[in-house]
Amino acid sequence: MTTVIFGAGKTARQIAEKAAALGRQAILVTEDRLESIADAETLRSAASLSLLTETHLKGCNGGIGDFTLELQQNGGTKTVKAARLILAEPDRRTANYGVYGLAPSDAVICLSELKARIGDPAGFGWPEQAPKHLVFLHGISTESTPAIAEEVMTAAVQLQEAFGVQTYVLVGNLKVAADGLEALYRKCRQAGAFFIKFTDTSPDLRQDKDGTVVVEYADEITQQRFTIRPDMTVVDETIEPSEKVARLARLLDLEIDENGFAQADNVHRWTVGTNRRGVHCVGPSRGILSREEKALDAANAAAALARESGDPPADRAVIDRGLCIRCLTCFRLCPYRAIRFTEEERVEAMAEACERCGICAAECPRTAITIPGLGRKELMPERSAASDAPVRITAFCCSQSAKPAGQYARRMGRDLPAGLDIVEVPCAGTVSLPHLMDAFARGAGGVMVLSCHPDNCHSREGNMLAKQRVELLRSRLEEIGFDPKRLSIRTLASNMGVEFGEAVEAFEKMLVDLA
């Protein structure tokens, strides 16, 4: 099975190498020209790898195991079939010259340029022409990130040890939360680098006509003023997703985070996963990551490739063609893009791509969609005997949050209501209006829907759709004289066992008082 990898940078090549070791065919797709790609000839000569340069994605159909890509190359189009897709496009870096009020010069360079000089010292006449004193500006006027902090400290150690350069790191809030950064910080100090921290103040920077920078600052503890006249000043950089990532995310209908990276900030997303099965987002395409994190992403992507999809699962959504009127409600709402059009212009659910969230079935106006195990009779079998509890409560609990919270409550020894009937659903979005009405019809004195917190739903907006249905039914219950307080919805996280117990106990007390 073929894997298409978008990008030709270091992370993309690492994935391609791991795919080759697994015996998988891979295609590297990049908009870059051949001459701009490092080791391009090596890539092109690999038996299990194809390299398509000056190529970009125009469209994508299908799902995991059966993607059909329309690629544009040299003015023409090319169709490629793939089992999995991986986004590994490099990020975009902007040097923060303007942030510090500086202009680039021979004495003022950005972090990427410094790394290039360290990597090729002879090309710049080093060590003979290396600066004697060098200042790093990092995270003073912008937010520090562990990835940039790692690069700054690594460069400082190399400059101190290999070239005898005295380095000064002027920093605001140094982010060292990533693995190994605390040790790197200590190594940097031991190598002789000076760290000057600014909490409530900022250094005064003046750039002279010759391009050099004069740094004046007051020590925040002693208030004594100091002046540094470095031979070279290095400004940090802002890392952002590239325009290529934004375009790919739009064409593949991927959720993005607040910064535009192609992986939403969702607590239920695992490492390189996205909202679409078979589409993985890796390294600089999914966030600001350290070198070690990028390598780990490549390994995780390779691990995903090692898992073949196999036979389509049998418990996924099925659309009855006789009932379907092609209103496209399911197509619009499916957070996993598991609905497609067939060649006969019919609508069908792709079993391999379906995550079984139940949103399509709950929202279908013609009830044309069924999912094994999620029907009313399957979710809520008839009770064998009436409960002797003061009131019966049916609680629809999301398997990602409320269900484990309820289990946690029981392990804590919490005495939950005797009449509590927990109905586990894959997502709160599974719970339809008929589900809610059927729970009352089966004798429940009160019905609860317990979902994930806002913006933390595995199925994007399943919790919000459930809330809309509950609020709609509450208004209708009130119109017919049925107390709407008997229907409740609230959000929980999987570790909120105490809150789960408090919620169901308070709901039971309220129902008893109503009776």
N, C-alpha and C positions, 0 to 999 in steps of 0.2 A: 504494500500500500504506500502511496506517495504522500509525502508531507511537504507543504509549501511554507517556506520561511520568508517573511518579508523583512529585508535588511541584509546587509553584507558586512556588518562590522564584527568586532571581536566576539560579542555574545552570540550573534547569528552563526558565526563559523564554529563556535564551540558546540552549539546544538547540532549542526550539520555533521561534525566529527562523531558525536555520540550516536547520532542516527545511523551513520555508516557502520559503526561498531555493532549496532543491533541488526544490521542487514536491511535497513530501511532506505528506500529511495527518497531523496530530498531535492527540492528545487529552491534555490535562493533567488528571490525576486527583488530587484533594487532599481530605483530611478536613477542611480548614479551611473556615470560613464565608466567604461572598463578601466581606463587609465587611472581613475581615482581610487580604485579598490586595491588595498594591500594584498599581496599574494594571489592576485587574480588568476594567474596561469596555473598555480597549484590547485586552486578551486576547480578550474575548468578541466583539469586532468583527472580529477577524482572519478572513479568508476561509478560510484553510487550517487553522484551529485551533478546537478545541472545548474548553470548560472545564467540568469536572464537579466541583462543590464538594460538601462534606459527603458524600463518596463514599469507600468503602473496598473493598478487594479481599476477596472471600470464597473464591474458588477459581480455579485456572488449569489448563487442559488443553492438549495439543498442544505444538508446538515452533516453531522459527524459520520464519517465513512463514505459520504457521497456528496462532497462539495463540487460544484461546477463554477469555475472562475473564468471570467472574461477579462483578459489582459490586453492592454494596448502596448504595442512595441513597433517602433519605426513606422508609425503611421498606419499600421495594420492591426488586426485583432487576432488573438490567439486564445483558444479554449483549453483549459487544463482541468483535469479531474484530480481531486485530492481527498484523502481520508481525514487529514487534520491540517489546521492552519496555525501558524505561530507568528506573532508580531514581535520582532526583535530589532526594530528601527533604533538607530542612535538618537540620543536626546539633542536638544539645542542649547548652546551655551552663549550667554551674553556677558561680556566683561563689564564690571561695575565701575568703569572710569567716571561716568557722570555722577554716580552716587557719592563719590568722594571729592567731586569737583576737580578731577585731574584729567589731563589729556595724555594719550599714549605718546611715548618718546623712547629714545634709547635707554633712558633711565627709569621709565615707567612702563611696565609690561603686565600682561594678564597671567593668570595661573597656567593656562594651557600652553602659552608660549614658554614659560619657565620650564614646564615639564618637557617640552620639545628640546630645549637647550640642555637639560640634564641628560636626556636620552641620546643626544648627539653633541657632546661637549666639544669635540674637535672642530665641528662645523662652525662653532662660535668662538674658537680660539681659547677655549677653557682647557686647563686651569689657569694659564698665564693671564688671560684677560678677564677672568672671573671677578665679580665684585668682591670687595673686602667686607662690606657691611650691607646687609639686605633686610628690608622691612616687608613683612606680610601684613596686609590689611584684610581682616576677615571678620564678618558678622558684626561690624560696628554699626553700620547704617542699614544693613539688611539682616534677615534671619539666617542664622547659621544652620547648616545641615551636616549630619555625620559624614556624608560622602565628601563634601568639600573640606571639612575638617581633617579627614583622613589624608586627602591629597596635600593639604598645606603642611601637616606635620611630617608626612613621608618625605616631602621635598626638603623641609628644614633639616631633617636627619641626614639626608644625602648631601646637602650643601655643607653641613658642618663636618661630616666625616670624610667625604671624598674630595672636597675642594677647599676646606678650611675657611669657609665663609661664615662670618658671625651673623647669625640671624636673630631678628626680633619679630615676634608674632603679636601684633596689636589686635586684640579680639574683644568682642562683646560677650555674648553668651556662647561659650564653646560647647558644641553638642558632641558628646563622646558616648552616646548611649549604645552605639553598635558594638558588636563583639570585637574585642581586641583594641578598642580605641583608648581605653584607660591605660593599658600597657604601652601603647604607642606614645601617649602623652608623656609618660614617665621616661621613656626612651629618648624622647625629644629633649626633655629637660636635662637628662644625663649627658646628652651629646653637646650641650652648651647653649641651646637656644633659650632666649629670654622671652617669657610670656608677660605681656602688659595688658591687664584686664580693665575694661571700661564698663562700669555699671550705670552710673548716673551722669557721666560726662562723656565727652568725645574729644579726641586729639584735634589740635589745630594743624591743618595741612596747608602748606604754601608751596606752590610750584614755581621755581625760578625760571628765568628766560632760557637757561641751558637745558631745561627739562627735568632737572633734579628736584627732589622734594625735601622740604624741611618740615620735620615733625616736632611740634611743641605740645607738651601735655603736663598736667598736674597729677602727681601720684595721689590716688583717692584716699590713701591712708594717712600719709604724712603731709599732704598738700604741697610738697616741695615740687618745684617746676623743673622739667628736664627738656633738653633739646637733642634730637637725633638727626644727623645729616647722612642718610644712607647713600651708597653709590647706586643702589637700585631699589625700587619700590614695586611690589607685586600686589595687584588688586585681585580680589576673589571674583567669582563668577556666579551668575544666577542660572540654574538649570531648569529648563522648561521642556515640555513635550514638543517634538518637532511637528511641523505642518503635515508631514507624511503620516504621523500617528493619528492626528486629528481626522485626516481624510479617510484613513483605513477604518477607524472606529465608526465613522458615519456610514461608510459603505457596508460594513459588517454588522451594523446596528448593535454596537457594544456600549455598555454603560461606561461613563467616564467619571473621574473624581473631580473635585472642585478646582483642581489645577489643570485639568484637561488630559491627564494620563488615561490610557485605555484600560483601566480597571477601577471599577467603583469602590469607594471606601465602604465595603460591606463586611461585617464581622463573620459572615458565613462563607466568604470566598476563601478558598484554600490556595495559598501560594500563587501559582501562575494561572489559576482558573479565571474565567470570565462568566458572564451571564449566558454564554452559548457553549454547549457541550462540543468538544472538538476544536474550539478556538482558544488558544493559550496566549497570554500576554507576558512577556519575559523582559527582565532587566530594565534598560532605560525607556522601554515603551510603557511600563506600568508604574514607574515611580523613580524617585531620586534614591538610588541604591549605591552601596559601597561596592568595591571591587569583589569582595568575598561574596556579597549578596547576589551580584550578577552571575558569578560562577555557580552559586547554588541554584539560581533560577534555571540556568542551562541544564543542570543535572535533573531538576524537577520536570522540566519539559521533556527531557529524554525518557524519564520514568513514565510519563504519560504516553509517550509513543510506544513504550514496551507493552502497554495494555491495549490489546486489540479489542474492538467493540464487540466482536462475536455476533451471535444471533440477536436480532432485535428483541427487547424485553416484551413480554406478553401482557403486562399490566399497565400499558400506556393508553393515552387518549385515542379513541376511535370515533370517527365522524360518520354518521349515517347519511349516505348520499340521498336517500329518499326524503329525509327531513330537512337537510341543509338547503337554505335558500341563498347561500353565498352573500350574506350580509357583511362578512369580513370582521365581525366582532372578535372572533377568536384570533384572527390574523393581527388585528391592532393591539390586542391585550396580551398576547403571549410574551412573557418576558424573556423566553429562551429561543425565540424565533423558530419554533418547532412546527409551524403551520406553513404549508406551501401550496402553490397551484400545480396541478398536474398538467400534462400535455392536453388532456381533454377539458382543460379549464375548470376542473373541479377543485375543491379544497380538501386537503387531507393532512392528518397529523403524522409527522415523522417520528416513529417510535424511538429511534436511536437518539433523537434530540430532545424528546419530551422529558421533563423533570417531574411529571406527575403532580404538579402543584394544584390542579383542579380548578384554576381560574377560568379556563375556557368553558368547562362544563357548567360552572355556576353562573356564568354570564350569558350563555347561549340562549337567545330568546325563543328558539324552537326546540330546546332540549334535545338537540341532534347529536350531542357529544356525550359519550359515556366513558368512564374510567373504572376498570374492574377494582372492586374493593371500596369505592367511594360513593356508591349509591346509598340512598336513605336506608334501605333494608339491610345493607351490608354494614354500614357504620353503626346503626342503632338496632340491633336485633331485639325481638320481643323479650321482655323480662319474664322469667319463669314464675315469679311470685311478687306480690305487692310488697313494697318496703314498709317497715314499721317506723321509719324515721318521721320526724315531724313534717318534713317537706322534702320533696325530691328535686334535685338540681341536676340539669344536664350541662356539662361544661365542655365545649369544643376547644381542645387544646392543641396549639401548633406543636408539631413534633420537634421543631428547632428550639423552642423557648419554653412555652408553658408546660408541656408534658414533662421534660426533665426537671422543671421547677417543682412540679407536683411530686415527682419521685424524690427529689431532694427534701421536700417538706416531710414526707413519710419517714425518710431515713433519719431525720432530725427528731423523730418521735412526736411529730405534731398530730394531734387528734383532729382529723378532718371530718366534716359532716358525714354522718352515716348514710344520708340519702344522696351523696355526691356520686354522680355517674360521669366519669371522664371518658370523652370520646376523642381519641387521637386522630388528627388530620395532618396531612403533609404540610399544609399552609393554611392560615386563617382564610385565605382567598378561596379555599375549597367550600366553605360554608355558604350555601345558597339560601335564598328565602324559603324554599320548600324544606330544607334541612331544619331551619329554625321553627317553622310552623309544625313540622312533624314531631319535633321534640315536645312541644306543648301538647300535641294531640295524643302522645304516648304517656301523658300523665305528669310531665314535669311542672312543678310549681314555679320554677324560674329557670332561665336559660342564660348561660354565660358564653361569651366568645373571648378567649384569652390568646392574644397574638403577640408578635414581636413588637419592639419599640419602633416608632417612626424612623424611617431611613435605614432600618436594620433588617428589613424583610429579605429573606433569601430570594424571594420571587419579586423583588423590586417594589411593587405596590399592592401585594396581596393583602397585607394588613389594612391598608387604606380602603380597598374595595370592600373588605368585610365590614369595616366601620360604616361605610355608606349604606350597605344593606341593613345593618342593625338599626341605623337611624331612620331609614325608610320604613322598616317594619314597626318601629316604636311609634312613629306618627300614625300609622294605620291602626295599630292596636288601640291607641287613645281615641281614635274616631269611633270605634265600636264599643267603647266603654271598658276595655281591658287595660288594667294598670300597666303602663309602659315600663315601670320600674322593675317589672319581672323579667325584662330583657336587658342584659348588661354587656358591655365590652370594655376591656382594659388591656394594657400592655404589660409584659413581663420579660425578663431575661432568664436564661436557663439556670442561673445561679441564685435566683430570688425565691428560695424556698420559704423564707419567713413571710415575704409579701404575698406569695401564693396562698399560704394558710390564712393570713389575715383577710385576704380578699374573699375567699369562699366562706369563711366564718361570718364575716360581716354581711355577706349576701344572704346567707341562711337566716341570720337574725332579722334582717329586714323583711324577708318573706314570711317568717313566723309572725312578725308584728302586723303584717298586712292581713293575715288570715283571720 
